[in-house]
Amino acid sequence: MKKLAILVLGTGVVLIVLLSVCRAETKAEPFGMNNVVEIARKLAQQPFQEPQKVPEFLRKLNYDHWRDIRFHPDKALWRKEKLPFQVQFFHPGFLYDRTVSISVLDHNRIEPVPFSPDLFSYGLNDFKGTIPPRLGFAGFRLHYRINSPDHFDEVAIFLGASYFRVVGKGERFGLSARALAIDTADPSGEEFPFFKEFWLQRPGPDANRMVVYALIDSPSATGAYRFEVRPGGATEVGVTCTVFLRKKVKKLGLAPLTSMFFYGENTNKRPIDDFRQEVHDSDGLSILTGGNERIWRPLENPPALLDTSFQLNNPKGFGLLERDRNFDHYQDLEVDFQLRPSAWIVPNGNWGEGVVELVQIPSQKEADDNIVSFWVPAAVPEVLRPLTLSYTMSWFSRAKAPLAEVVSTRTSRGRQDHSRRFLVDFVGRKLNSLGKDAKLSAGVSVGGGKIIEQHLIKNPFTGGWRLEVEVLPDETGILGKVLPDKLKKPLELRALLRKDNEILTETWSYVVYP
């Protein structure tokens, strides 16, 4: 603010002076990632407190009764303002036995989103009158006009522990991501960090992306997360996180993905009698190494827990993919496995040394998420020392591949006693263009056995090429006697196709345990 001052000098001259008066003003910084990091830091310095569970009658609901509780769409957040994103909320109950705090960031204001039973329809459930008025929400879902300009579709769901799911245009929800995984597949048992609080950034009237801040908590760790959801043909999620350990952990899994593989074309003994040829949300783990090698590991439903890892330095990407998009392979008109998304993770910056771990858990039900993959850094941070990293997730149906890809893996008994036969189909534009007389070579390596037969032939039905390999496992000890299964070595196979010195395909990687 400026004021005029009139000074009368001794000579009678009047001097008009413009005075600048500075008013001390304090302008609050907008709430952002730094605030959440500080909250997580202070929380990690305190003993873990188990959150209060929701009433028992809600925890005892089965899935059908819980699903009968539906949010009223006309009460969605930002619906009346006609903003490009809308938010609907989930009611606690069933598996979702704790609530999360949810607030809206509007400029410099933080406004909690109040819970009310009137936000929900309870269907055939008759307990609306007993719902605590300040119960809280279990999670939320983001809606955006992704498939039609006239309809708001779900594009992201944040619900349960630290799980979230995302879809791109024309996709059905399938695999999930998590904020953090701790001691997965460890005999001591896995710990599941959970979302404790969310802050939703109010989008502008023309926004095409949505920012969500989150706080996670668990007995061993806290974390601050920023998710930027960018819906589209392939929906992208930019993730930045800072994690603090309260205590040492055996295994810290970063950027975890969780999926389901019940059976596929590489399954010789189906767990159930079913009309469907394949049942899975994902059918393979894909990895792009720091050296630009592309690796494909087909998934399986193993007879026992199968925990494998790929040692890498500065990986360029990894993800769980649903590569098979042929409806005829599923024949399921209800769940549409051919429309389930793939999820691909690209690290921002160098992540250093570590492993991409793949955990495959035996399952007798297709409702079980029995596949987990994540990045495990070689150096686990010390207690209370922050670990910060960022990555971009892409949720998509199809992507352009620079190399020919593996589209199917099949196995069977070999022609000799105890031998195994593998048939691997590679498909890709450049590979497909080669005629049946092209001089291709297959680079095949086997650990724990020896190759007794190998063929590479053009596949006229896929347009690509099929590699057939028969392998005899090492089943005898130093005395020439057949070893019991627990002493036999696993078969480890790798294969790729070349023309002269040019690599035409990704690397097929497969493990068979006795």
Residue pairs with C-beta under 8 A, 6 or more apart in sequence:
1 21
1 23
2 18
2 19
2 20
2 21
3 18
3 19
3 21
4 16
4 17
4 18
4 19
5 16
5 17
5 18
5 19
6 14
6 15
6 16
6 17
7 14
7 15
7 16
7 17
8 14
8 15
9 15
28 108
30 105
30 107
30 108
31 105
31 108
31 110
31 199
31 213
32 213
33 213
33 224
33 226
33 240
33 242
36 199
36 213
36 214
36 215
36 224
36 225
36 226
37 224
37 242
37 386
39 197
39 215
39 224
40 215
40 216
40 222
40 223
40 224
40 242
40 243
40 244
41 222
41 244
41 384
41 386
43 215
43 217
43 222
43 244
44 221
44 222
44 244
44 245
44 246
44 384
45 384
48 217
48 218
48 219
48 246
51 98
51 99
51 194
51 196
51 217
52 98
53 59
53 97
53 98
54 92
54 93
54 96
54 97
54 98
54 99
54 135
55 130
55 132
57 127
57 130
58 92
58 93
58 94
58 97
59 93
59 94
59 97
61 93
61 94
61 125
62 94
63 94
65 93
65 94
65 124
65 125
66 91
66 93
66 94
66 96
68 122
68 123
68 124
68 125
69 91
69 93
69 120
69 121
69 122
69 123
69 125
70 120
70 121
70 123
71 88
71 89
71 90
71 91
71 119
71 120
71 121
72 119
72 120
72 121
73 79
73 88
75 119
76 86
76 87
76 88
76 143
76 152
77 86
77 87
77 88
77 89
77 104
77 113
77 200
78 85
78 86
78 87
78 202
78 203
79 86
82 205
83 202
83 203
83 204
83 205
83 207
84 144
84 145
84 203
84 205
84 206
84 207
84 208
85 142
85 143
85 144
85 203
85 207
85 210
86 142
86 143
86 144
86 152
87 140
87 141
87 142
87 143
87 200
88 140
88 141
88 143
89 102
89 113
89 115
89 119
89 137
89 138
89 139
89 140
89 141
90 96
90 137
90 138
90 139
90 140
90 141
90 159
91 120
91 137
91 138
92 98
92 99
92 135
92 136
92 137
92 138
93 138
95 160
96 138
96 139
96 159
96 160
98 138
98 194
99 115
99 135
99 136
99 137
99 138
100 136
100 137
100 138
100 139
100 195
100 196
100 197
100 198
101 112
101 136
101 196
101 197
101 198
102 112
102 113
102 137
102 140
102 197
102 198
102 199
102 200
103 110
103 111
103 112
103 113
103 197
103 198
103 199
103 200
104 110
104 111
104 112
104 113
104 199
104 200
104 202
105 199
105 200
105 201
105 202
105 213
106 202
107 202
110 199
113 137
113 200
114 134
115 133
115 134
115 135
115 136
115 137
116 133
117 128
117 131
117 133
117 135
120 128
122 128
138 159
138 160
139 157
139 158
139 159
139 160
139 195
140 157
140 158
140 159
140 198
140 200
141 154
141 156
141 157
141 158
141 159
142 154
142 155
142 156
142 157
142 210
142 212
142 229
143 152
143 153
143 154
143 155
144 152
144 153
144 155
144 210
144 231
145 151
145 152
145 153
146 153
146 155
146 167
146 168
146 169
146 231
146 232
146 235
147 153
147 169
147 170
154 167
154 173
155 166
155 167
155 229
155 231
155 235
156 164
156 165
156 166
156 167
156 210
156 229
156 235
156 237
157 164
157 165
157 166
157 173
158 164
158 195
158 198
158 212
158 214
161 178
161 192
161 193
161 194
161 195
162 178
162 179
162 180
162 192
162 193
162 194
162 195
162 216
163 176
163 177
163 178
163 258
164 176
164 177
164 178
164 179
164 227
165 173
165 174
165 175
165 176
165 177
166 177
166 229
166 235
166 237
166 341
166 343
166 393
166 395
167 173
167 235
167 341
167 395
168 231
168 232
168 233
168 234
168 235
168 341
168 395
168 396
168 397
169 231
169 232
169 233
169 235
170 339
170 397
171 339
171 340
171 341
171 395
171 397
172 335
172 336
172 339
172 340
172 341
173 340
173 341
174 259
174 260
174 281
174 282
174 322
174 337
174 340
174 341
175 257
175 258
175 259
175 260
175 281
175 282
175 320
175 322
175 340
175 341
175 342
175 343
175 369
176 257
176 258
176 259
176 369
177 237
177 255
177 256
177 257
177 258
177 343
177 393
178 256
178 257
178 258
179 193
179 195
179 214
179 216
179 223
179 225
179 241
179 256
180 193
180 216
180 218
180 221
180 223
180 241
180 243
180 252
180 253
180 254
180 256
181 190
181 251
181 252
181 253
181 254
181 256
181 372
181 374
182 190
182 191
182 192
182 193
182 218
182 220
182 221
182 249
182 251
182 252
182 253
183 189
183 190
183 191
183 249
183 250
183 251
184 190
184 251
184 253
184 256
184 357
184 359
184 372
184 374
185 251
185 305
185 307
185 359
185 361
185 372
186 250
186 251
188 250
191 218
191 219
191 220
191 249
192 218
193 216
193 217
193 218
193 220
193 221
193 223
194 216
194 217
194 218
195 214
195 215
195 216
196 215
196 216
196 217
197 214
197 215
198 212
198 213
198 214
198 215
199 212
199 213
199 214
200 210
200 211
200 212
201 210
201 211
201 212
201 213
203 209
203 210
208 230
208 231
209 228
209 229
209 230
209 231
210 228
210 229
211 226
211 227
211 228
211 229
212 226
212 227
212 228
212 229
213 224
213 225
213 226
213 227
214 224
214 225
214 226
214 227
215 222
215 223
215 224
215 225
216 222
216 223
216 225
219 246
219 247
220 245
220 246
220 247
220 249
221 243
221 244
221 245
221 246
221 249
221 252
222 243
222 244
222 246
223 241
223 242
223 243
223 244
224 241
224 242
225 239
225 240
225 241
226 238
226 239
226 240
226 241
227 237
227 238
227 239
228 237
228 238
228 239
229 235
229 236
229 237
230 236
230 237
230 238
233 396
234 394
234 395
234 396
234 397
234 399
235 394
235 395
235 396
236 392
236 393
236 394
236 395
237 392
237 393
237 395
238 390
238 391
238 392
238 393
239 255
239 390
239 391
239 392
239 393
240 388
240 389
240 390
241 254
241 388
241 389
241 390
242 386
242 387
242 388
243 252
243 254
243 381
243 386
243 387
243 388
244 384
244 385
244 386
244 387
245 252
245 380
245 381
245 382
245 383
245 384
245 385
245 387
246 383
246 384
247 383
248 380
248 383
249 380
251 357
251 376
252 376
252 377
252 380
252 381
252 387
253 357
253 372
253 374
253 375
253 376
254 374
254 375
254 376
254 377
254 389
255 345
255 347
255 374
255 375
255 391
255 393
256 372
256 373
256 374
257 319
257 320
257 343
257 345
257 372
257 373
257 374
258 369
258 371
258 372
259 280
259 281
259 282
259 299
259 320
259 369
259 371
259 372
260 280
260 281
260 282
260 363
260 366
260 367
260 368
260 369
260 370
260 371
261 280
261 281
261 282
261 283
261 299
261 300
261 301
261 360
261 370
261 371
262 271
262 279
262 280
262 301
262 363
262 365
262 366
263 270
263 271
263 278
263 279
263 280
263 301
264 278
264 279
264 280
264 283
264 298
264 299
264 300
264 324
265 277
265 278
265 324
265 329
265 408
265 409
265 410
266 298
266 300
266 408
266 409
266 410
266 411
267 300
267 301
268 411
268 412
271 301
271 363
271 364
272 364
275 331
276 330
276 331
276 332
277 329
277 330
277 331
278 324
278 329
278 330
278 337
279 330
279 332
279 337
279 366
280 299
280 322
280 337
281 322
281 337
281 340
282 299
282 320
282 321
282 322
282 340
282 342
282 371
283 298
283 299
283 321
283 322
283 323
283 324
284 296
284 297
284 298
284 299
284 320
284 321
284 323
284 406
285 295
285 296
285 297
285 299
285 318
285 319
285 320
285 321
285 356
285 358
285 373
286 294
286 295
286 296
286 297
286 317
286 318
286 319
286 320
286 321
286 344
286 506
287 294
287 295
287 297
287 310
287 312
287 315
287 317
287 318
287 356
288 294
288 295
288 315
288 316
288 317
288 318
289 295
289 310
289 312
289 315
289 316
290 312
290 313
290 314
290 315
290 316
292 316
293 507
294 402
294 403
294 506
294 507
295 310
295 506
295 507
295 509
296 405
296 406
296 506
296 507
296 508
296 509
297 308
297 310
297 358
297 509
297 510
298 406
298 409
298 508
298 510
299 320
299 360
299 371
300 306
300 360
301 360
301 362
301 363
301 370
302 360
302 361
302 362
302 513
303 362
304 362
304 513
305 359
305 360
305 361
305 362
306 359
306 360
306 361
306 511
306 513
307 357
307 358
307 359
307 360
308 357
308 358
308 360
308 511
309 355
309 356
309 357
309 358
309 376
310 355
310 356
310 357
310 358
311 353
311 354
311 355
312 353
312 354
312 355
312 356
313 352
313 353
314 347
314 350
314 351
314 352
315 347
315 351
315 354
315 356
315 375
316 346
316 347
317 344
317 345
317 346
317 347
318 344
318 345
318 356
318 373
318 375
319 342
319 343
319 344
319 345
319 373
319 394
320 342
320 343
320 371
320 373
321 342
321 343
321 344
322 337
322 338
322 340
322 341
322 342
322 397
323 342
323 405
323 406
323 407
324 338
324 407
324 408
325 338
325 397
325 398
326 338
327 338
329 338
330 336
330 337
330 338
339 397
341 395
341 396
341 397
342 395
342 396
342 397
342 399
343 393
343 394
343 395
344 393
344 394
344 396
344 399
345 375
345 391
345 392
345 393
346 391
346 392
346 393
346 394
347 375
347 389
347 390
347 391
348 389
348 390
348 391
348 392
349 389
349 390
351 375
351 377
351 389
352 377
352 378
352 379
353 377
353 378
353 379
354 375
354 376
354 377
354 378
355 375
355 376
355 378
356 373
356 374
356 375
356 376
357 372
357 373
357 374
357 375
357 376
358 371
358 372
358 373
359 371
359 372
359 373
360 370
360 371
361 368
361 370
361 371
361 372
362 370
363 370
377 387
381 387
401 428
401 506
403 428
403 503
403 504
403 505
403 506
404 426
404 427
404 428
404 429
404 430
404 431
404 432
404 464
404 497
404 504
404 505
404 506
405 426
405 427
405 428
405 505
405 506
406 424
406 425
406 426
406 505
406 506
406 508
407 425
407 426
407 427
407 462
407 464
408 423
408 424
408 425
409 422
409 423
409 424
409 425
409 508
409 510
410 422
410 423
410 424
411 420
411 421
411 422
411 423
411 512
412 420
412 421
412 423
413 419
413 420
413 421
414 420
414 421
414 452
414 470
414 471
414 472
415 421
415 453
415 470
416 452
416 470
416 472
418 472
418 473
418 475
419 452
419 470
419 471
419 472
419 473
420 470
420 471
420 473
420 491
420 512
421 468
421 469
421 470
421 471
422 467
422 468
422 469
422 470
422 471
422 493
422 510
423 466
423 467
423 468
424 466
424 467
424 469
424 495
424 508
425 459
425 462
425 464
425 465
425 466
425 467
426 464
426 465
426 466
426 467
426 497
426 504
426 505
426 508
427 462
427 463
427 464
428 464
428 504
428 505
430 504
431 464
431 465
431 497
431 504
431 505
432 463
432 464
434 440
434 458
434 465
434 499
435 458
436 457
436 458
438 499
439 499
439 500
440 456
440 465
440 497
440 498
440 499
440 504
441 456
441 497
441 498
441 499
442 454
442 456
442 467
442 495
442 496
442 497
442 498
443 494
443 495
443 496
443 497
443 498
444 451
444 454
444 467
444 469
444 493
444 494
444 495
445 493
445 494
445 495
446 471
446 491
446 492
446 493
447 489
447 490
447 491
447 492
447 493
448 473
448 474
448 488
448 489
448 490
448 491
448 492
449 471
449 472
449 473
449 474
449 491
450 471
450 472
450 474
451 469
451 470
451 471
452 470
452 471
452 472
453 468
453 469
453 470
454 467
454 468
454 469
454 470
455 467
455 468
456 465
456 466
456 467
456 468
456 497
457 465
457 466
457 468
458 464
458 465
458 466
459 465
459 466
465 497
467 495
467 497
467 508
469 493
469 495
471 491
471 493
473 488
473 489
473 491
473 512
473 514
474 488
474 489
475 482
475 483
475 488
476 482
476 483
477 483
477 487
485 514
486 514
488 514
489 514
490 511
490 512
490 513
490 514
491 510
491 511
491 512
491 513
492 510
492 511
493 508
493 509
493 510
493 511
493 512
494 507
494 508
494 509
494 510
495 507
495 508
496 503
496 504
496 505
496 506
496 507
496 508
497 503
497 504
497 505
498 504
